[in-house]
Amino acid sequence: MQSPITKIEPKIAVKLSKQRYHLVGEHGGVKVCHWTKEDLKNDRHCYKGTFYGIKSSGCMQMAPNVDTCNLACTYCWREPHSETLHKIDDDPEMLFYESVRAHRRLLTGFKGHKDVPFEKWEDAQNPQHVAISLNGEPTLYSRLAEFLEVCHDHGVSTFLVTNGSLPKVIENLDTLPTQLYISVDAPNKEIFNRLCKPKFNDNSWEMLEKTLELLPSLDTRTVCRHTLIKNHSLGYHEDYARLDNIADPDFIEAKGYVHVGHSQNNHKITDMPTHVEVMEFSNTLASLVGREVLADRRESRVALIGREIIPVVLPEKKREFPADLGIAKPHSYKLPTV
């Protein structure tokens, strides 16, 4: 099935293409993560390996809508999104296969690399894990549950990262991700509106709280993710604890803001907390939510809070990758000119 021509706005498409995104479907995209490269070359995995047993070299980073989000978070390091909420209904199987083909193309330069074992590169051709966290808000994709099912049928685990502003979408998912991340990046409504900047609805904070109330009923692994910005959202332990106690997640991640990408237009380098400050926050929060700090990764300025580390188990494989799937050709989509 041929990937449809991208409908991403020309200026955004050009920027993403220059940043080594491969666009798939009408609004989707794939990009190889830094840690996937690190694992291939230097046998170093990301914090998800330490926390959840995820193999970075087997991870594909993608999103069904790299250009569409309903928030304009000041700390987001990705490119700004379209000011229009597009209807996104790409065929889920096409989106999955085209994403894998794109991922393979982006990994072609590692074949034969002196530091990359051939067997490891070969294994990476068929991802074992999909991180739906590249850019945009994935719950705006109308066929998200079907896409998750396609991934799981191929024995691929899924981590879905959402801003939690669309609780009805999460509540109505027939297939849930292997692990659901809710970005809880502000301790209260005033700071949320200042940092997360809802574009279309004034009730995004209330919708986030509804999502947190929903979490205990979901039959999947859940995570509350706190991006901590010094001078803005770092601290407020009791406010964060209130939200985490509502959600009762399996895990809490406390991660320091990093002064990179587009966020440099909105924040200062002094807004980056040190790892020591992240750990101080995490230890205080853990005591308020009846959990403990289980692990941390200094280079990522992140800590894991929970009751026990439980590695992810891959879904049972029901389908094989097509033998003739191949790799995507460079510019297999028609990139608009500007």
N, C-alpha and C positions, 0 to 999 in steps of 0.2 A: 504494500500500500504506500503510495507516494505521499510524502509530507506536503501539506498545502503551503501555498505562498504566504510568507509572513505578512501579518497586518499590523506589525509594530510601526509606530510613527517613525518616519525616515530618520530624523535626528537621533532618536533613541537607538534605532537599529544600527546606525553607523557607529555610534559610541560603543555599543555592546560588542559589535563585531571587532572593533579595534582592540578591545580588551579581551579578546580570545574567547568570547562566548560563541557557541555554535547555536544558531536559532533553529528551533524545530516547531512544527505545527504553525498555527497562526500567531501565537503569543508566547510559546515556550522557549526554553533555552537550557543549554548544558555548558558547564565549565569545569575543568579539572581543578580540584582543590589542591592547595599547597601541600597538604599532608598526604594526599594520594601520591604525589611526586616524591615526597620525602620517604614514604614507605617503600616505593619502588627502588629508589636509588640508595637510601641509607638505612633501611630497616627501622625507621622511626615513625610511629603511629601517632595520631592525634589523641586528644584527651578522651574521645569516645572509645578508644581502645582500652585505656586505663579504667574508665568508668563502667563500660558496658560490653567490652570484648569485641568491639567492631574492628574489622581488619581494614585499615585505611586504603591499602592497595586494591581492595575489592569494592570500594565505595564510589558511587556515581552521584555527583552533585547536580541537581537540576531543579527546575520549577516549571509548572504548566503555564505560568504567566509572569515572565520576567519584567514586564512593563506596566503592571497594574497593581496598585495598592490603594487602600482606602485611608491610610495614614501617611503622614509625611514626617516620620521620626527624625529628630535633629541629629541623632547619634548613628543613623544608618549610614554605612560607608559605601553602599551600592549607589548606582546611578539614580537620579530622580525619576519618578514614574510619570506616566501619562496623567493628565488632569481629567481624563475621561475614564469611566468604568466600562470596560469592554465586556461584551458577552463572550465567554470562553467555553466552547463546547467541543473541542477537538476529540476525535475518536480515541479512546483510551489505549487500545492496542497499538494503533499507529503511533501515538505519542510515546509509548514505552519503547517500541522497536526503533523509532527514529532517534530517540534519546540514546539508546545503546549504540546505534550506528555512529552517532556524533561523538559519543564518549570514546569509541574505538579510534575514530579518526584523530581525536585530540591526543591519544596515547601513542600514535604511530612513531613519533620521534624517540620513544623510549625503547623501541625494538632494536636490539643490537647495541644498546648503550653499554659501555664497559662496566658500569656499576649496577646494571639491572639484570638479574638472572633471567634467562629466557623463560623458564617455567613460571616465574612470578608474573612477567609481562603477559604470558599466555593466559594465566588464570584471571588476570584483570580484564580480559576481553569480555567476559560475561560477569557483570557485577553481581555481588552477593548482597549488596545493600544500596538502597537509594535514599539519599538525604534530600528531602523536598524542602529546601531551605535556601536556594540560590538567591532569589530576589522576588519581590512581589508578595501578595497575600494569596496563598494557594486555595483557601476556602472560597474564593471567587470563581474557581473552576467548577462548572456545573456537573461534571462527570468524575469528580474526585474519587468517590467510593469505587467506581468501576476501575479506575486507574490503579488504586491500591490493590484491588483483587487481582488484576493482571500481574502486578509485581509479585504478589504472594504466590500465585499459581506457578511462577517460574522459580520458586524457592528463594525469593529475594525479600529481605526484611526492609521495612520502611520507617523512617523517622520523619514525621510531619511537624513543621514549625509554623505556628499560626499566632496572630496577634489577639485571637480570642474575641474579636468584635462581632462575630457572626455565630452565636451559640446555636441557632436553629440548624445551621448547616452541619455542625458537629453532632448535634443530637440526632439528626436524620441520616447519618452515615450508615449504610448497610454493612460496609466493611470498614473497620477501624484500622489505623496504622499500627505497626508493631509497637511504636512508642510515639506518644503525642506530647509535643512541647507546647506550652502556652507561654508566650512572652509577657511576663508581668514586670514591666520595666519602669514602673513608677509606683510609689507607695500610696498615693491618694489622687483624687480627681484633679486637684489644682495643678499638681506636678505633671500628671498624665497629659492634661490639655496643653501644657507648656512644652513638654518634651516630645510627645507622640503626635500632636497636631492632627486631629481628625479632619478629614477633608469635606465630608459630606453629612455626617450626623453629629449632633451635639450629645447623643446618649451613648457614645462608644465606651465610656468608662462603665456605665451601668451594664452594657452588653458583656464587657469583660467579666464583671462580677457574676453575671448569670452563667457564663462559661465555667467559671471556677466552681460555682455551685453544682454544675453538671458533672464535673470530673469524677467524684466518688462513685457514680453510677455506671461509669464506662468500663467495659471489660477489656482493658488494655493497659499497658504501662503508661504512666503519666509523669510529666515533669513540669514544674514551674521554673521558668528561667528568668533570673534577675540580671539585667545589664546595669552595672553600678557606675554612675558618673559622679566623680568627685565634684563637690561644690553644687551639685544639683539633686542627685537621688541617692547617694551613698549615705548610709545611716538609716534613720526611720525604722529601726528594728521592729518596734511594736506594730507599726502599720503593715509592714511586710508579713509579719507573723500572723496578723489577722487574716490576710488574704490567703496565706499558705494553709492556715488551719481550716478555712472554708473549703479549699480545694483538696486537702488531704492527699497530696500527690505521692507517688512512690519515691520520687527524688526531687530535690531542689538543686538547681545549679546557680551559683553566685559567680558572675563573671565580670571582670573589670572592663570598662569601656576602653577601646583602643582608638587612638587619634590617627585614623587613616582615611583615605578615600574622600567621598563627598562630605563626610562629617566634619572635615577640617574647616569647612565654610561656616560651621555653626558652633564649634567648640574649640577650646584651647588645649594645648598639650598638657597643661597643668590640671585638666579635668580627668586625666588618667590616674586611677588609683594604683598604688603599688600592690604587689602580691601580698605583702604583709597586711595592708589595709583590707584587702579582700578576705584574708583569713580571719582577721579580727571581726569583721562583719559576720562571717560565716559561723564562727564559734558562738557569737552572741545570739544570732538567729536560731541556730540549732537548739540552744537551751530553751528557747521560747516555743518551739514547735515539737518538742519531745523527740528529737532526733540527734544525730551526731555527724561530725565531719568525717566522711568515709575515705576521701582521697582528694588530691589536688594536683594540678599541673602548673608549675611556676611560669613556664614559658608562655602559657595561654592565660595566665592570671585567672584561673578558674578553680572552684572548689565544688565538691559533690557532698550534699547533705542528704542523709537518709537513715534507714535502719540497717540495711545490709546491701552489699553489692551482689546483684544477680545478673549474670551475663545474658545477653540476648540470645534466644534460640531462633534459628532460621525457620521460616515456614516450610511445611512439607511441599516438596516440589511435585507439581502435577503436569507441568508442561516443560518441554525442552526449548532452548533457543533455536530458531530456524537455522539449519545448516547453511543456507544461502543468504543469511542476513547481511553479511559484508560490512563495509564501513561507508559512512556518508562521504560524499565528494565535497571538496571545498566549494562553498557558495552554491550548494545544491538548492538553496532558496534564492529567490530573486531579491537581492538587496536593493531597497529603494535608493535613488540618487537624491542628493540635496544640493 
